[in-house]
Amino acid sequence: MQVFPEGPATILLLVALIALLVVRGIVPAMSRVDSDFPGYYTAARIVATGERTDRLYDIPWFQEQLRRYGFSEPSTGKFSPFPPPTALLLVPVASLAPLNALRVVTGVSALCLVASIVLLSRLLTWSAIDSAIFVLLSGWAVHNSFRLGQPYILVSLCCILGYYAYRKGRTWSAGISLGLFTPVKYFPLVMLVYFALRKQWPVVIGGALTIALVTWLSIAVLGWRIHEQFLTSVLGNHLVARLSMQDPFTANFQSLDTLFRRLFVFDAIANPRPLLDAPLLSEVGVLVTKAVILAATIAALIRLGRVPQATAPSIGLLGILTLVLSPATATYHFVLLWLPVGLLLDYLLRERARACAYLMLGSYAVIGFLPYGQSARFEGRGGLTVLAYPRLFLMLAMLAVSVRCLWSRGEPAVTAQVGLRRARPDDAA
């Protein structure tokens, strides 16, 4: 399957994308420690040195530990809203100096990036060049994953590996791969839920046992108290985009939650210029909008489930839905789109729905290279606030295109099968 046209222009595009990754992502990660990584590193250092893990969510105390380990801006650091098992991620490199630890993480991420490209190429039967361009078109997502020392490239690889193993009939391995990082980053859970609905029990049981093992290890190492704190005081706020030390109105999250809050909740300091001062409208608007989006997606999935080979586009649709409904996203979360968008793109191209396929690819690429600084100036300016949410609306557009195209794919296949049955000579006899 060919995604990009052959020729010098395609090679030049690949070279340019690699150069951007090196300049914006890899070189900064190899030369300095930026934000985000200190939180992962400090939590792992606390675990490795046997200090009090029950205080990880105590922000002033955690910032003291950041200062101890030499980070120059501890006032911006925190462990919340990470789930407790996150503290175990960097334990293998916690004995290294922060920059050296980041360099090791960068090397691991680079290997995972290459492995993701190779696996996608095999899974989708794309050329290595097509697969590499597609992955690197995620732009800011992959650049910031490297620069900030985020683990999302590894999580995305495990999702790809899990689906690849499923396609190869290695269902237990698929479950293990999908379950490994679910207690740390929730995204793979949607795939396990889908496999449960399809009654693919070896995948589900493998994933559930892996999640249970990781959770047990986390409790054994960190203790129960930190997990209790997470369940009672951290998780709930995370699910409604109210994160400690974060502006609850910020457009940085690019979510429906903060958009409606920015439009309809007045705050004299943080949001003095909403469109309307109607907090109830904010809450109802979020619930109704998410319910409509969810219902439309479920309807498309049910319709799609009537045709053969529906697993790939269904998982693709669910992956996009998950990020659309998420209460808070950052640029680096979008490396998680590699598998969902890749599956949908491949399916639509095979079905000769090229217009839908390239609309989706175009939206994906624009998300990767949007100049977010330009849209940020509209934030908090009444109705113009919607212009501060380009990534959210592009994701909604991707979801709408997917639902519309997959809906139309469902009907012809069923109709054709019915027509074929009616036309059989033995039926007529």
DOFI-991039 format. One record per residue (C-alpha): residue number from 1; residue in one letter; x, y, z. Coordinates in nm, 4 decimals, padded with zeros to 6 digits. Layout:
BEGIN
[doro NUM, a, [X, Y, Z]]
...
# end
This chain:
BEGIN
[doro 1, m, [00.0000, 00.0000, 00.0000]]
[doro 2, q, [00.1459, 00.3347, -00.1080]]
[doro 3, v, [00.0611, 00.6392, 00.1039]]
[doro 4, f, [00.2981, 00.9029, -00.0318]]
[doro 5, p, [00.4011, 00.9334, -00.3988]]
[doro 6, e, [00.7409, 00.7985, -00.4938]]
[doro 7, g, [01.0072, 01.0424, -00.6000]]
[doro 8, p, [01.2690, 01.2929, -00.4826]]
[doro 9, a, [01.0086, 01.5175, -00.3154]]
[doro 10, t, [00.9118, 01.2367, -00.0775]]
[doro 11, i, [01.2749, 01.1670, 00.0109]]
[doro 12, l, [01.3302, 01.5389, 00.0679]]
[doro 13, l, [01.0255, 01.5511, 00.2967]]
[doro 14, l, [01.1626, 01.2594, 00.5008]]
[doro 15, v, [01.5038, 01.4267, 00.5341]]
[doro 16, a, [01.3405, 01.7529, 00.6440]]
[doro 17, l, [01.1275, 01.5736, 00.9047]]
[doro 18, i, [01.4311, 01.3902, 01.0439]]
[doro 19, a, [01.6251, 01.7172, 01.0618]]
[doro 20, l, [01.3400, 01.8849, 01.2506]]
[doro 21, l, [01.3279, 01.5971, 01.4975]]
[doro 22, v, [01.7008, 01.6192, 01.5607]]
[doro 23, v, [01.6992, 01.9986, 01.6043]]
[doro 24, r, [01.3773, 02.0337, 01.8047]]
[doro 25, g, [01.3781, 01.7106, 02.0000]]
[doro 26, i, [01.6956, 01.5054, 02.0224]]
[doro 27, v, [01.9626, 01.7767, 02.0494]]
[doro 28, p, [01.7795, 01.9664, 02.3276]]
[doro 29, a, [01.7245, 01.6408, 02.5193]]
[doro 30, m, [02.0935, 01.5539, 02.4949]]
[doro 31, s, [02.2106, 01.8967, 02.6098]]
[doro 32, r, [01.9757, 02.0138, 02.8884]]
[doro 33, v, [01.7001, 01.9027, 03.1237]]
[doro 34, d, [01.3719, 02.0761, 03.0458]]
[doro 35, s, [01.0366, 02.0683, 03.2242]]
[doro 36, d, [00.8433, 01.7423, 03.2915]]
[doro 37, f, [01.1479, 01.5135, 03.3160]]
[doro 38, p, [01.2467, 01.6384, 03.6667]]
[doro 39, g, [00.9151, 01.5083, 03.8050]]
[doro 40, y, [00.9695, 01.1583, 03.6662]]
[doro 41, y, [01.3342, 01.1547, 03.7722]]
[doro 42, t, [01.2809, 01.2871, 04.1250]]
[doro 43, a, [01.0016, 01.0400, 04.1982]]
[doro 44, a, [01.2241, 00.7526, 04.0836]]
[doro 45, r, [01.5147, 00.8874, 04.2917]]
[doro 46, i, [01.2926, 00.8987, 04.6006]]
[doro 47, v, [01.1967, 00.5350, 04.5436]]
[doro 48, a, [01.5538, 00.4244, 04.4731]]
[doro 49, t, [01.6926, 00.5905, 04.7882]]
[doro 50, g, [01.4184, 00.4518, 05.0124]]
[doro 51, e, [01.2660, 00.7859, 05.1092]]
[doro 52, r, [00.9020, 00.8502, 05.2013]]
[doro 53, t, [00.6922, 00.7623, 04.8972]]
[doro 54, d, [00.3699, 00.8479, 05.0786]]
[doro 55, r, [00.4572, 01.2168, 05.0323]]
[doro 56, l, [00.4888, 01.2129, 04.6533]]
[doro 57, y, [00.1661, 01.4138, 04.6186]]
[doro 58, d, [00.2774, 01.6626, 04.8860]]
[doro 59, i, [00.3765, 01.9408, 04.6475]]
[doro 60, p, [00.5911, 02.1585, 04.8826]]
[doro 61, w, [00.7793, 01.8516, 05.0048]]
[doro 62, f, [00.8255, 01.7213, 04.6502]]
[doro 63, q, [00.9628, 02.0581, 04.5422]]
[doro 64, e, [01.2172, 02.0403, 04.8243]]
[doro 65, q, [01.3346, 01.7096, 04.6797]]
[doro 66, l, [01.3606, 01.8677, 04.3336]]
[doro 67, r, [01.5843, 02.1345, 04.4847]]
[doro 68, r, [01.7965, 01.8692, 04.6559]]
[doro 69, y, [01.8618, 01.6973, 04.3267]]
[doro 70, g, [01.9779, 02.0188, 04.1632]]
[doro 71, f, [01.6818, 02.1326, 03.9552]]
[doro 72, s, [01.6850, 02.5087, 03.9213]]
[doro 73, e, [01.3083, 02.5698, 03.9068]]
[doro 74, p, [01.1566, 02.3424, 04.1725]]
[doro 75, s, [00.8541, 02.5723, 04.2171]]
[doro 76, t, [00.7099, 02.4445, 03.8888]]
[doro 77, g, [00.7568, 02.0742, 03.9623]]
[doro 78, k, [00.5136, 01.8192, 04.1032]]
[doro 79, f, [00.4305, 01.4504, 04.0840]]
[doro 80, s, [00.0525, 01.4937, 04.0586]]
[doro 81, p, [-00.1509, 01.3864, 03.8590]]
[doro 82, f, [00.0669, 01.0861, 03.7740]]
[doro 83, p, [-00.0587, 00.7467, 03.8985]]
[doro 84, p, [00.1713, 00.5964, 04.1660]]
[doro 85, p, [00.3337, 00.3320, 03.9369]]
[doro 86, t, [00.4813, 00.6222, 03.7387]]
[doro 87, a, [00.7395, 00.6587, 04.0168]]
[doro 88, l, [00.8893, 00.3260, 03.9111]]
[doro 89, l, [00.9526, 00.4220, 03.5478]]
[doro 90, l, [01.2990, 00.5722, 03.5862]]
[doro 91, v, [01.4256, 00.3684, 03.8808]]
[doro 92, p, [01.6797, 00.1892, 03.6528]]
[doro 93, v, [01.8483, 00.5249, 03.5750]]
[doro 94, a, [01.7845, 00.7015, 03.9065]]
[doro 95, s, [02.1483, 00.6579, 04.0146]]
[doro 96, l, [02.2676, 00.8688, 03.7209]]
[doro 97, a, [02.2936, 01.2459, 03.7146]]
[doro 98, p, [01.9730, 01.4034, 03.5735]]
[doro 99, l, [02.1175, 01.4950, 03.2329]]
[doro 100, n, [02.2792, 01.1546, 03.1888]]
[doro 101, a, [01.9529, 00.9881, 03.2870]]
[doro 102, l, [01.7698, 01.1988, 03.0269]]
[doro 103, r, [02.0267, 01.0978, 02.7654]]
[doro 104, v, [01.9598, 00.7314, 02.8382]]
[doro 105, v, [01.5838, 00.7927, 02.8161]]
[doro 106, t, [01.6408, 00.9742, 02.4863]]
[doro 107, g, [01.8324, 00.6765, 02.3491]]
[doro 108, v, [01.5551, 00.4380, 02.4553]]
[doro 109, s, [01.2932, 00.6664, 02.2963]]
[doro 110, a, [01.4938, 00.6760, 01.9722]]
[doro 111, l, [01.5042, 00.2955, 01.9613]]
[doro 112, c, [01.1295, 00.2833, 02.0318]]
[doro 113, l, [01.0686, 00.5344, 01.7538]]
[doro 114, v, [01.2564, 00.3190, 01.5024]]
[doro 115, a, [01.0787, 00.0049, 01.6264]]
[doro 116, s, [00.7407, 00.1789, 01.5886]]
[doro 117, i, [00.8217, 00.2720, 01.2291]]
[doro 118, v, [00.9305, -00.0836, 01.1453]]
[doro 119, l, [00.6278, -00.2443, 01.3117]]
[doro 120, l, [00.3818, -00.0057, 01.1460]]
[doro 121, s, [00.5453, -00.0776, 00.8117]]
[doro 122, r, [00.4952, -00.4513, 00.8592]]
[doro 123, l, [00.1500, -00.4205, 01.0123]]
[doro 124, l, [00.0086, -00.1927, 00.7436]]
[doro 125, t, [00.2256, -00.3249, 00.4562]]
[doro 126, w, [00.3556, 00.0253, 00.3917]]
[doro 127, s, [00.7049, 00.1006, 00.2720]]
[doro 128, a, [00.9553, 00.1991, 00.5406]]
[doro 129, i, [00.9672, 00.5512, 00.3925]]
[doro 130, d, [00.5876, 00.5904, 00.4094]]
[doro 131, s, [00.5830, 00.4637, 00.7667]]
[doro 132, a, [00.8674, 00.6936, 00.8732]]
[doro 133, i, [00.7082, 01.0014, 00.7149]]
[doro 134, f, [00.3738, 00.9205, 00.8740]]
[doro 135, v, [00.5248, 00.8861, 01.2221]]
[doro 136, l, [00.7382, 01.1997, 01.1904]]
[doro 137, l, [00.4409, 01.4026, 01.0648]]
[doro 138, s, [00.3197, 01.3951, 01.4245]]
[doro 139, g, [00.5588, 01.6879, 01.4595]]
[doro 140, w, [00.5386, 01.8559, 01.8005]]
[doro 141, a, [00.4167, 01.5300, 01.9527]]
[doro 142, v, [00.7370, 01.3390, 01.8780]]
[doro 143, h, [00.9632, 01.6451, 01.9195]]
[doro 144, n, [00.8326, 01.7258, 02.2681]]
[doro 145, s, [00.8288, 01.3614, 02.3737]]
[doro 146, f, [01.2056, 01.3658, 02.3258]]
[doro 147, r, [01.2727, 01.7171, 02.4552]]
[doro 148, l, [01.0679, 01.6749, 02.7728]]
[doro 149, g, [01.1738, 01.3176, 02.8472]]
[doro 150, q, [00.8175, 01.1861, 02.8227]]
[doro 151, p, [00.7527, 00.8075, 02.8016]]
[doro 152, y, [00.4736, 00.8270, 02.5429]]
[doro 153, i, [00.6804, 00.6930, 02.2533]]
[doro 154, l, [00.7370, 00.3770, 02.4574]]
[doro 155, v, [00.3642, 00.3577, 02.5411]]
[doro 156, s, [00.2731, 00.4044, 02.1742]]
[doro 157, l, [00.5179, 00.1302, 02.0753]]
[doro 158, c, [00.3538, -00.1093, 02.3229]]
[doro 159, c, [00.0126, -00.0348, 02.1693]]
[doro 160, i, [00.1489, -00.1052, 01.8218]]
[doro 161, l, [00.3263, -00.4179, 01.9449]]
[doro 162, g, [00.0082, -00.5377, 02.1169]]
[doro 163, y, [-00.2009, -00.5044, 01.8024]]
[doro 164, y, [00.0773, -00.6572, 01.5899]]
[doro 165, a, [00.0885, -00.9591, 01.8243]]
[doro 166, y, [-00.2909, -00.9891, 01.8052]]
[doro 167, r, [-00.2773, -00.9924, 01.4251]]
[doro 168, k, [-00.0154, -01.2672, 01.4426]]
[doro 169, g, [-00.2379, -01.4767, 01.6683]]
[doro 170, r, [-00.0234, -01.4245, 01.9782]]
[doro 171, t, [-00.3166, -01.3165, 02.1911]]
[doro 172, w, [-00.1528, -01.3562, 02.5317]]
[doro 173, s, [00.1472, -01.1533, 02.4208]]
[doro 174, a, [-00.0915, -00.8899, 02.2860]]
[doro 175, g, [-00.2615, -00.8609, 02.6247]]
[doro 176, i, [00.0681, -00.8361, 02.8111]]
[doro 177, s, [00.1921, -00.5620, 02.5796]]
[doro 178, l, [-00.1296, -00.3621, 02.6147]]
[doro 179, g, [-00.1499, -00.4075, 02.9906]]
[doro 180, l, [00.2105, -00.3201, 03.0730]]
[doro 181, f, [00.1725, 00.0591, 03.0767]]
[doro 182, t, [-00.2012, 00.0870, 03.1412]]
[doro 183, p, [-00.1502, 00.1566, 03.5150]]
[doro 184, v, [00.0843, 00.4437, 03.4185]]
[doro 185, k, [-00.0828, 00.5914, 03.1087]]
[doro 186, y, [-00.4459, 00.4903, 03.0626]]
[doro 187, f, [-00.4671, 00.5009, 02.6819]]
[doro 188, p, [-00.4139, 00.1247, 02.6113]]
[doro 189, l, [-00.7169, 00.0464, 02.8282]]
[doro 190, v, [-00.9535, 00.1404, 02.5450]]
[doro 191, m, [-00.8067, -00.1379, 02.3308]]
[doro 192, l, [-00.8513, -00.3924, 02.6084]]
[doro 193, v, [-01.2145, -00.2814, 02.6516]]
[doro 194, y, [-01.2716, -00.3275, 02.2793]]
[doro 195, f, [-01.1238, -00.6780, 02.2868]]
[doro 196, a, [-01.3452, -00.7579, 02.5860]]
[doro 197, l, [-01.6531, -00.6518, 02.3888]]
[doro 198, r, [-01.5352, -00.8743, 02.1021]]
[doro 199, k, [-01.4863, -01.1607, 02.3517]]
[doro 200, q, [-01.1169, -01.1951, 02.2750]]
[doro 201, w, [-01.0592, -01.3324, 02.6219]]
[doro 202, p, [-00.6906, -01.4351, 02.5988]]
[doro 203, v, [-00.6025, -01.0731, 02.5112]]
[doro 204, v, [-00.8194, -00.9379, 02.7911]]
[doro 205, i, [-00.6995, -01.1852, 03.0537]]
[doro 206, g, [-00.3363, -01.1288, 02.9566]]
[doro 207, g, [-00.3863, -00.7546, 02.9883]]
[doro 208, a, [-00.5763, -00.7804, 03.3171]]
[doro 209, l, [-00.3117, -01.0051, 03.4754]]
[doro 210, t, [-00.0347, -00.7696, 03.3619]]
[doro 211, i, [-00.2193, -00.4669, 03.5036]]
[doro 212, a, [-00.2724, -00.6547, 03.8306]]
[doro 213, l, [00.0964, -00.7495, 03.8476]]
[doro 214, v, [00.2170, -00.3927, 03.7841]]
[doro 215, t, [-00.0304, -00.2586, 04.0401]]
[doro 216, w, [00.0755, -00.5177, 04.2979]]
[doro 217, l, [00.4420, -00.4306, 04.2398]]
[doro 218, s, [00.3615, -00.0622, 04.2825]]
[doro 219, i, [00.1780, -00.1241, 04.6107]]
[doro 220, a, [00.4558, -00.3531, 04.7337]]
[doro 221, v, [00.7259, -00.0931, 04.6636]]
[doro 222, l, [00.5442, 00.2339, 04.7339]]
[doro 223, g, [00.2936, 00.1259, 04.9970]]
[doro 224, w, [-00.0845, 00.1501, 04.9997]]
[doro 225, r, [-00.1153, 00.5050, 05.1328]]
[doro 226, i, [00.0045, 00.6774, 04.8147]]
[doro 227, h, [-00.2412, 00.4708, 04.6096]]
[doro 228, e, [-00.5230, 00.5666, 04.8460]]
[doro 229, q, [-00.4317, 00.9339, 04.8022]]
[doro 230, f, [-00.4400, 00.8934, 04.4268]]
[doro 231, l, [-00.7833, 00.7310, 04.4265]]
[doro 232, t, [-00.9412, 00.9740, 04.6735]]
[doro 233, s, [-00.7904, 01.3119, 04.5872]]
[doro 234, v, [-00.5979, 01.3041, 04.2583]]
[doro 235, l, [-00.7830, 01.0905, 04.0040]]
[doro 236, g, [-01.1185, 01.2665, 04.0338]]
[doro 237, n, [-00.9687, 01.6116, 03.9765]]
[doro 238, h, [-00.7705, 01.4797, 03.6821]]
[doro 239, l, [-01.0853, 01.3483, 03.5150]]
[doro 240, v, [-01.2433, 01.6969, 03.5173]]
[doro 241, a, [-00.9258, 01.8865, 03.4151]]
[doro 242, r, [-00.8616, 02.0413, 03.7563]]
[doro 243, l, [-00.4940, 01.9735, 03.8103]]
[doro 244, s, [-00.2893, 02.1103, 04.0971]]
[doro 245, m, [-00.0753, 02.4117, 04.0053]]
[doro 246, q, [-00.2502, 02.4319, 03.6667]]
[doro 247, d, [-00.4932, 02.6952, 03.5439]]
[doro 248, p, [-00.8315, 02.5143, 03.5176]]
[doro 249, f, [-00.9235, 02.7485, 03.2299]]
[doro 250, t, [-00.6090, 02.7016, 03.0226]]
[doro 251, a, [-00.6408, 02.6334, 02.6516]]
[doro 252, n, [-00.3139, 02.4392, 02.6721]]
[doro 253, f, [-00.5219, 02.1335, 02.7604]]
[doro 254, q, [-00.7199, 02.1690, 02.4323]]
[doro 255, s, [-01.0166, 01.9843, 02.5800]]
[doro 256, l, [-01.3927, 02.0238, 02.5803]]
[doro 257, d, [-01.3784, 02.0607, 02.9589]]
[doro 258, t, [-01.1597, 02.3715, 02.9553]]
[doro 259, l, [-01.3285, 02.5160, 02.6440]]
[doro 260, f, [-01.6731, 02.5202, 02.8060]]
[doro 261, r, [-01.5239, 02.6411, 03.1326]]
[doro 262, r, [-01.3481, 02.9256, 02.9516]]
[doro 263, l, [-01.6687, 03.0194, 02.7671]]
[doro 264, f, [-01.9172, 03.0007, 03.0521]]
[doro 265, v, [-01.7468, 03.0304, 03.3933]]
[doro 266, f, [-01.6515, 03.3737, 03.5240]]
[doro 267, d, [-01.3439, 03.4172, 03.7415]]
[doro 268, a, [-01.2278, 03.7657, 03.8332]]
[doro 269, i, [-00.8601, 03.6720, 03.7947]]
[doro 270, a, [-00.8318, 03.3633, 03.5741]]
[doro 271, n, [-01.1273, 03.4214, 03.3391]]
[doro 272, p, [-01.2672, 03.7770, 03.3569]]
[doro 273, r, [-01.4075, 03.7745, 03.0003]]
[doro 274, p, [-01.6192, 03.4629, 02.9390]]
[doro 275, l, [-01.8795, 03.4577, 02.6654]]
[doro 276, l, [-02.1494, 03.4199, 02.9330]]
[doro 277, d, [-02.1411, 03.3795, 03.3090]]
[doro 278, a, [-02.3364, 03.0537, 03.3194]]
[doro 279, p, [-02.1548, 02.7794, 03.5145]]
[doro 280, l, [-02.4463, 02.5382, 03.4793]]
[doro 281, l, [-02.4306, 02.5769, 03.1018]]
[doro 282, s, [-02.0613, 02.4835, 03.1192]]
[doro 283, e, [-02.1308, 02.1583, 03.3029]]
[doro 284, v, [-02.4327, 02.0642, 03.0919]]
[doro 285, g, [-02.2528, 02.1605, 02.7713]]
[doro 286, v, [-01.9583, 01.9315, 02.8434]]
[doro 287, l, [-02.1817, 01.6380, 02.9376]]
[doro 288, v, [-02.4168, 01.6766, 02.6407]]
[doro 289, t, [-02.1381, 01.7310, 02.3879]]
[doro 290, k, [-01.9403, 01.4315, 02.5095]]
[doro 291, a, [-02.2569, 01.2183, 02.5194]]
[doro 292, v, [-02.3439, 01.3089, 02.1587]]
[doro 293, i, [-01.9879, 01.2379, 02.0404]]
[doro 294, l, [-01.9839, 00.9059, 02.2264]]
[doro 295, a, [-02.3263, 00.8030, 02.0946]]
[doro 296, a, [-02.2309, 00.8829, 01.7337]]
[doro 297, t, [-01.9093, 00.6851, 01.7664]]
[doro 298, i, [-02.0818, 00.3852, 01.9242]]
[doro 299, a, [-02.3436, 00.3868, 01.6476]]
[doro 300, a, [-02.0681, 00.3868, 01.3841]]
[doro 301, l, [-01.8866, 00.1040, 01.5643]]
[doro 302, i, [-02.2034, -00.1076, 01.5811]]
[doro 303, r, [-02.2704, -00.0522, 01.2133]]
[doro 304, l, [-01.9088, -00.1220, 01.1241]]
[doro 305, g, [-01.9142, -00.4402, 01.3314]]
[doro 306, r, [-02.1496, -00.5974, 01.0773]]
[doro 307, v, [-01.8793, -00.6154, 00.8112]]
[doro 308, p, [-01.5668, -00.8340, 00.7971]]
[doro 309, q, [-01.2293, -00.7044, 00.9168]]
[doro 310, a, [-01.3791, -00.4330, 01.1366]]
[doro 311, t, [-01.1220, -00.4608, 01.4153]]
[doro 312, a, [-00.8582, -00.2276, 01.2677]]
[doro 313, p, [-01.0856, 00.0706, 01.1893]]
[doro 314, s, [-01.2764, 00.0188, 01.5144]]
[doro 315, i, [-00.9591, 00.0460, 01.7216]]
[doro 316, g, [-00.8583, 00.3472, 01.5133]]
[doro 317, l, [-01.1880, 00.5201, 01.5820]]
[doro 318, l, [-01.1706, 00.4433, 01.9541]]
[doro 319, g, [-00.8169, 00.5817, 01.9765]]
[doro 320, i, [-00.9216, 00.9153, 01.8276]]
[doro 321, l, [-01.2340, 00.9229, 02.0472]]
[doro 322, t, [-01.0233, 00.8738, 02.3595]]
[doro 323, l, [-00.8113, 01.1816, 02.2911]]
[doro 324, v, [-01.1154, 01.3907, 02.1913]]
[doro 325, l, [-01.2916, 01.3122, 02.5209]]
[doro 326, s, [-00.9793, 01.3427, 02.7343]]
[doro 327, p, [-01.0088, 01.6205, 02.9963]]
[doro 328, a, [-00.6516, 01.7367, 02.9368]]
[doro 329, t, [-00.4069, 01.6702, 02.6554]]
[doro 330, a, [-00.0602, 01.7965, 02.5712]]
[doro 331, t, [00.1265, 01.7893, 02.2411]]
[doro 332, y, [00.3266, 01.4779, 02.3331]]
[doro 333, h, [00.0083, 01.2731, 02.3911]]
[doro 334, f, [-00.0459, 01.2668, 02.0166]]
[doro 335, v, [00.2249, 01.0105, 01.9471]]
[doro 336, l, [-00.0497, 00.7780, 02.0701]]
[doro 337, l, [-00.2257, 00.8478, 01.7387]]
[doro 338, w, [00.0328, 00.6513, 01.5402]]
[doro 339, l, [-00.1596, 00.3256, 01.5635]]
[doro 340, p, [-00.5210, 00.4564, 01.5501]]
[doro 341, v, [-00.4689, 00.6963, 01.2595]]
[doro 342, g, [-00.2444, 00.4479, 01.0799]]
[doro 343, l, [-00.5114, 00.1766, 01.1016]]
[doro 344, l, [-00.7864, 00.4087, 00.9809]]
[doro 345, l, [-00.5748, 00.5537, 00.7024]]
[doro 346, d, [-00.4782, 00.2087, 00.5779]]
[doro 347, y, [-00.8385, 00.0851, 00.5938]]
[doro 348, l, [-00.9784, 00.3852, 00.4047]]
[doro 349, l, [-00.7120, 00.3633, 00.1357]]
[doro 350, r, [-00.7866, -00.0060, 00.0860]]
[doro 351, e, [-01.1571, 00.0756, 00.0627]]
[doro 352, r, [-01.0733, 00.3411, -00.1995]]
[doro 353, a, [-01.2106, 00.6184, 00.0229]]
[doro 354, r, [-00.9111, 00.8336, -00.0670]]
[doro 355, a, [-01.0781, 01.1682, 00.0062]]
[doro 356, c, [-01.1571, 01.0606, 00.3639]]
[doro 357, a, [-00.8112, 00.9113, 00.4045]]
[doro 358, y, [-00.6258, 01.2229, 00.2992]]
[doro 359, l, [-00.8557, 01.4548, 00.4945]]
[doro 360, m, [-00.7581, 01.2549, 00.8012]]
[doro 361, l, [-00.3887, 01.2532, 00.7113]]
[doro 362, g, [-00.3980, 01.6282, 00.6496]]
[doro 363, s, [-00.5615, 01.6972, 00.9875]]
[doro 364, y, [-00.3069, 01.4721, 01.1588]]
[doro 365, a, [-00.0167, 01.6580, 00.9940]]
[doro 366, v, [-00.1614, 02.0029, 01.0731]]
[doro 367, i, [-00.1980, 01.9026, 01.4394]]
[doro 368, g, [00.1692, 01.8085, 01.4309]]
[doro 369, f, [00.2902, 02.1461, 01.3065]]
[doro 370, l, [00.0379, 02.4041, 01.4246]]
[doro 371, p, [00.1943, 02.7316, 01.5476]]
[doro 372, y, [00.0109, 02.7150, 01.8791]]
[doro 373, g, [00.1550, 03.0479, 01.9918]]
[doro 374, q, [-00.0537, 03.2242, 01.7276]]
[doro 375, s, [-00.3827, 03.0737, 01.8420]]
[doro 376, a, [-00.3104, 03.1339, 02.2120]]
[doro 377, r, [-00.3716, 03.5083, 02.1750]]
[doro 378, f, [-00.7468, 03.4444, 02.1390]]
[doro 379, e, [-00.7725, 03.2688, 02.4749]]
[doro 380, g, [-01.0048, 03.4376, 02.7246]]
[doro 381, r, [-01.1563, 03.6800, 02.4723]]
[doro 382, g, [-01.5225, 03.5856, 02.4947]]
[doro 383, g, [-01.6493, 03.4020, 02.1876]]
[doro 384, l, [-01.3099, 03.4323, 02.0201]]
[doro 385, t, [-01.1825, 03.1774, 02.2717]]
[doro 386, v, [-01.2874, 02.9011, 02.0323]]
[doro 387, l, [-01.0020, 03.0114, 01.8036]]
[doro 388, a, [-00.7582, 02.9189, 02.0813]]
[doro 389, y, [-00.8577, 02.5511, 02.0443]]
[doro 390, p, [-00.7384, 02.4504, 01.6948]]
[doro 391, r, [-00.6082, 02.1085, 01.8001]]
[doro 392, l, [-00.9390, 02.0178, 01.9644]]
[doro 393, f, [-01.1403, 02.1129, 01.6562]]
[doro 394, l, [-00.9014, 01.9317, 01.4243]]
[doro 395, m, [-00.9425, 01.6210, 01.6378]]
[doro 396, l, [-01.3200, 01.6632, 01.6241]]
[doro 397, a, [-01.2911, 01.6957, 01.2457]]
[doro 398, m, [-01.0855, 01.3745, 01.2298]]
[doro 399, l, [-01.3455, 01.1963, 01.4394]]
[doro 400, a, [-01.6340, 01.3288, 01.2287]]
[doro 401, v, [-01.4646, 01.2255, 00.9042]]
[doro 402, s, [-01.3945, 00.8816, 01.0490]]
[doro 403, v, [-01.7507, 00.8300, 01.1722]]
[doro 404, r, [-01.9012, 00.9477, 00.8429]]
[doro 405, c, [-01.6738, 00.7371, 00.6247]]
[doro 406, l, [-01.6998, 00.4234, 00.8389]]
[doro 407, w, [-02.0773, 00.4613, 00.8572]]
[doro 408, s, [-02.0959, 00.4594, 00.4781]]
[doro 409, r, [-01.8572, 00.1621, 00.4643]]
[doro 410, g, [-02.0948, -00.0450, 00.6799]]
[doro 411, e, [-02.4054, -00.0237, 00.4610]]
[doro 412, p, [-02.2734, -00.1259, 00.1183]]
[doro 413, a, [-02.1040, -00.4375, 00.2550]]
[doro 414, v, [-02.4256, -00.5548, 00.4249]]
[doro 415, t, [-02.6348, -00.4700, 00.1206]]
[doro 416, a, [-02.3946, -00.6536, -00.1077]]
[doro 417, q, [-02.4042, -00.9634, 00.1103]]
[doro 418, v, [-02.7851, -00.9629, 00.1109]]
[doro 419, g, [-02.7927, -00.9171, -00.2653]]
[doro 420, l, [-02.5458, -01.2031, -00.3105]]
[doro 421, r, [-02.7601, -01.4377, -00.1011]]
[doro 422, r, [-03.0713, -01.3497, -00.3018]]
[doro 423, a, [-02.8930, -01.4115, -00.6299]]
[doro 424, r, [-02.7670, -01.7623, -00.5516]]
[doro 425, p, [-02.9123, -02.0319, -00.7802]]
[doro 426, d, [-02.9684, -02.2737, -00.4922]]
[doro 427, d, [-03.1750, -02.0122, -00.3112]]
[doro 428, a, [-03.3905, -01.9664, -00.6210]]
[doro 429, a, [-03.4383, -02.3407, -00.6511]]
# end
